[in-house]
Amino acid sequence: MNKADQFEGCILGGAIGDAYGSGYEYLTKENESAYYLFGKPKTQEPKWQITDDTQLTLATVEAMTETAEISPETIADKFLSDFRKGKLSGLGASTLGAFRALDVGAHWSLAGRKGEYAAGNGPAMRIAPLAFLDEIDYSIVRDICFLTHHNDEAYVGAKCVVLAIREILNGNWNGKSCLVEKIIPQIPDTRVRDRLIRVKEMENLEAIGALGNDGYVVNSVPLAIAAANQTLAFGPEEIFSKLVSIGGDTDTNCSIAGQIMGTLIGKKAFPDNLIKKLERLAEYPRINRSVKRFIKSKKLVSRGLSLQSALQGLNLSFTFSTPYHDP
Ligand SMILES: [Mg+2]
């Protein structure tokens, strides 16, 4: 796989996780011993839909495509534009508050929520595209987080997602060793780090989820990374299913895990039924278009294409009739 395949896997994997988990967000577990006087009501299959996790990730992708220089201003402008067009759904309280502040003219540096309630997973769920930049300025990553969540834990949680993806891109993690262990030395002393240290040796995802599974970044990000750490053992569908049964902020937990898993294994390794379900969503053309444009603008061309253009450079004129396959 090359970087273009990894980027496509990341964004599509995140969108699949979001859609998979969105029908289960904060659902209370069924009480098995409940008695229904008029018979048990029919349970409907949860609706597959993408939410703010994917919408804000796509907005980040599009802002990065449209401008060469990434900055909190360009991201804030794009978020505000999508907010005003009604393109965002299911926003968390901090993000919604920040967008309302931006909407009435607040500067990006003053829009984000402050204090302990700002330690949400909102920045972590939308930060993945920044991991694909060649060089990362983490002070810009921090400002982009502070745009909605002015909180060190929220920033460190987002940084963990960027680091997890970069461990894959840099060839430091191939799914076989412990991803959590690779992240811990790269982040400052925070509650997020304490939780990663605690879950490092834990293999049972349900036990990790029992420590916390809601939108608090300390619960959400370590759980999602620990889930992605088991990609090769269980595969994405079983991991999404486990995260959904753990409960809490299921769309974000599945979305972040999906972004990391997708970077590791690529779109082709996701089960066909999940890819087809994603392709049937009304938002799919936008997802596909945004991914393709980003790949082109950042020159993450696939190996097949670069070989073709290299040959064109040599004035050899024939076309490739066989599709390119990765080993
Ligand atoms: Mg959501």
Boltz pocket constraint, residues with backbone or C-beta under 6 A from the ligand:
constraints:
  - pocket:
      binder: B
      contacts: [[A, 51], [A, 52], [A, 53], [A, 89], [A, 90], [A, 251], [A, 252]]
      max_distance: 6.0
